[in-house]
């Protein structure tokens, strides 16, 4: 259970002293200053995530832009409830959320470090996304940087876009690549893949999907 003085610590130390900037729309938030005792454990396009040694099983997600985004995310966690592949909402503040901390390594970093990704991880995430659909949500923007694994189990780290409409194919495409390419090659013979090479793949994928969408629209 979260200690009562942790909220006081968040609101009098973290929120008052942290400095966050959003320099470009599609780039991650930049953390300019972190107060003593806090550690940044992740950044996204709209928020940064911090932890404190006094509550190692919790993280604090601080919003940088519209507060409406954070309220929607809190509602998503309420709909998800307690599920082994998701974090869960512990407390909702005015411009921050306290969440259960998920531990492990992202699939993106696993690729970079040459760590095998077992099939159980993919199966866990597939089941978790199907569970979210049964909860009336739309799993969106799921990719290698916001899914995690630990001890052969899979976890979904970021659910902030689950309220969006439409179909997002990032995870489906990653699963196809996992079974058609990864399991037949890199899984058998693990190698480290430089981050620069992974970023080239990521940007190439985005360009390919953009061109494909444009051609689809033109054919309508």
C-alpha positions in Angstrom: 0.0 0.0 0.0 1.2 3.5 -0.9 2.4 5.6 2.1 0.4 8.8 2.7 3.5 11.0 2.7 4.4 9.8 -0.8 1.7 12.1 -2.3 3.2 14.9 -0.2 6.6 14.1 -1.6 5.3 14.1 -5.2 3.5 17.4 -4.9 6.1 19.3 -2.9 9.3 17.9 -4.4 8.9 16.3 -7.8 6.2 18.5 -9.3 7.7 21.8 -8.0 11.3 21.1 -9.0 11.3 18.9 -12.1 11.7 20.7 -15.4 10.2 19.1 -18.5 10.2 20.3 -22.1 8.4 19.2 -25.2 10.6 20.5 -28.0 9.0 18.8 -31.0 5.5 17.3 -31.4 6.6 13.7 -32.3 9.7 13.6 -30.2 9.9 12.4 -26.6 9.7 14.8 -23.7 13.1 16.2 -22.6 13.9 16.1 -18.8 15.9 19.2 -18.0 16.1 18.8 -14.3 15.3 16.1 -11.7 15.0 16.8 -8.0 17.3 14.9 -5.6 16.1 11.4 -4.7 14.1 11.0 -7.9 15.0 9.0 -11.0 13.5 9.2 -14.5 12.7 5.7 -15.8 11.0 6.6 -19.0 9.8 9.4 -21.4 7.1 9.6 -24.0 5.7 12.2 -26.3 3.4 13.6 -23.6 4.8 12.7 -20.3 7.8 11.5 -18.3 7.9 8.7 -15.7 9.7 8.9 -12.3 10.4 6.7 -9.3 11.7 7.3 -5.8 13.6 4.9 -3.6 11.0 5.2 -0.8 8.4 3.5 -3.1 10.3 1.2 -5.4 7.2 -0.6 -6.6 5.5 2.6 -7.8 6.1 5.1 -10.6 4.8 8.6 -11.1 3.7 9.7 -14.6 3.9 13.5 -15.0 2.0 15.0 -17.9 3.6 17.8 -19.9 0.8 18.9 -22.3 -3.0 18.7 -22.0 -4.3 17.3 -18.7 -7.2 15.7 -20.7 -4.7 13.1 -21.9 -3.9 12.0 -18.4 -7.6 11.9 -17.4 -8.3 9.6 -20.4 -5.3 7.4 -19.4 -6.7 7.1 -15.9 -10.0 6.0 -17.3 -8.3 3.4 -19.4 -6.6 1.9 -16.3 -9.9 1.9 -14.5 -11.5 -0.1 -17.3 -8.5 -2.5 -17.4 -8.7 -3.1 -13.7 -6.1 -5.7 -12.4 -4.5 -7.8 -15.1 -1.1 -9.5 -15.0 0.2 -7.9 -18.2 -0.7 -4.3 -17.3 0.2 -1.8 -14.7 -2.7 -0.5 -12.6 -3.8 2.9 -11.3 -2.9 3.6 -7.7 -3.7 7.3 -7.4 -4.8 10.1 -9.7 -3.5 13.6 -9.1 -4.3 16.9 -11.0 -1.5 16.4 -13.5 0.1 13.1 -12.6 -0.7 9.4 -12.1 0.8 7.0 -9.6 1.0 3.5 -11.2 2.3 0.1 -10.3 5.8 -0.2 -11.6 6.5 -2.8 -14.3 10.0 -4.2 -14.2 11.9 -5.8 -17.1 13.4 -4.8 -20.5 11.6 -3.5 -23.5 11.6 -5.6 -26.7 13.4 -2.8 -28.4 16.2 -2.9 -25.9 16.2 -6.8 -26.0 16.8 -6.6 -29.8 19.7 -4.2 -29.2 21.3 -6.3 -26.4 20.9 -9.6 -28.2 18.6 -11.0 -25.6 16.3 -13.8 -26.8 12.6 -12.9 -26.8 10.6 -16.1 -26.0 7.3 -16.9 -27.7 5.5 -16.7 -24.3 6.1 -12.9 -24.3 4.3 -12.5 -27.7 1.5 -14.7 -26.5 1.1 -12.8 -23.2 0.9 -9.5 -25.1 -1.6 -10.9 -27.7 -3.8 -12.1 -24.8 -3.5 -8.7 -23.0 -4.5 -6.8 -26.1 -7.5 -9.1 -26.6 -8.5 -8.5 -23.0 -8.4 -4.8 -23.6 -10.7 -5.1 -26.5 -13.1 -7.1 -24.3 -13.0 -4.1 -21.9 -14.2 -1.9 -24.7 -10.8 -0.4 -25.5 -8.9 -0.1 -28.7 -5.2 -1.1 -28.3 -3.3 1.5 -30.3 0.3 2.4 -30.9 1.8 -0.9 -29.5 5.4 -1.4 -30.6 8.8 -2.6 -29.4 9.4 0.4 -27.2 6.3 0.1 -25.1 6.0 -3.6 -24.4 8.3 -5.3 -21.9 9.4 -8.7 -20.8 10.7 -10.3 -17.6 11.3 -13.9 -16.8 9.6 -15.0 -20.1 6.4 -13.0 -19.5 5.1 -10.1 -21.5 3.8 -6.7 -20.3 2.2 -3.7 -22.0 3.8 -0.6 -20.6 1.9 2.3 -22.3 -1.9 2.3 -22.7 -2.3 6.0 -23.2 -3.6 5.7 -26.8 -6.2 2.9 -26.1 -9.0 5.5 -26.4 -8.2 6.3 -30.0 -10.3 5.1 -32.9 -9.1 3.3 -36.0 -6.8 0.4 -36.6 -3.1 0.4 -35.8 -1.0 -2.3 -37.3 2.3 -1.8 -35.6 2.0 -4.8 -33.2 0.5 -7.1 -35.9 3.4 -6.3 -38.2 5.9 -6.9 -35.3 4.3 -10.3 -34.6 4.5 -11.2 -38.3 8.2 -10.2 -38.3 8.8 -12.2 -35.1 7.5 -15.5 -36.6 8.5 -15.1 -40.2 12.0 -13.7 -39.6 13.2 -13.4 -36.0 12.3 -17.0 -34.8 14.1 -18.4 -37.8 17.3 -16.4 -37.5 18.2 -14.1 -34.6 16.4 -16.2 -32.0 18.5 -19.2 -32.9 21.7 -17.1 -33.2 21.4 -14.0 -30.9 23.3 -11.0 -32.0 23.3 -7.4 -30.7 21.7 -5.0 -33.1 23.0 -1.4 -32.8 20.4 1.2 -31.9 21.2 3.1 -35.1 20.3 0.1 -37.1 17.0 -0.3 -35.2 16.2 3.3 -35.7 16.8 2.9 -39.5 14.3 0.0 -39.4 11.8 2.0 -37.4 12.0 5.1 -39.7 11.9 2.9 -42.8 8.8 1.2 -41.5 7.1 4.5 -40.8 7.9 5.7 -44.3 6.6 2.5 -45.8 3.3 2.7 -43.9 2.9 6.4 -44.9 3.3 5.6 -48.6 1.0 2.6 -48.3 -1.7 4.7 -46.7 -1.3 7.4 -49.4 -1.6 4.9 -52.2 -4.7 3.4 -50.5 -6.4 6.8 -50.3 -5.6 7.6 -54.0 -7.1 4.3 -55.1 -10.4 5.1 -53.3 
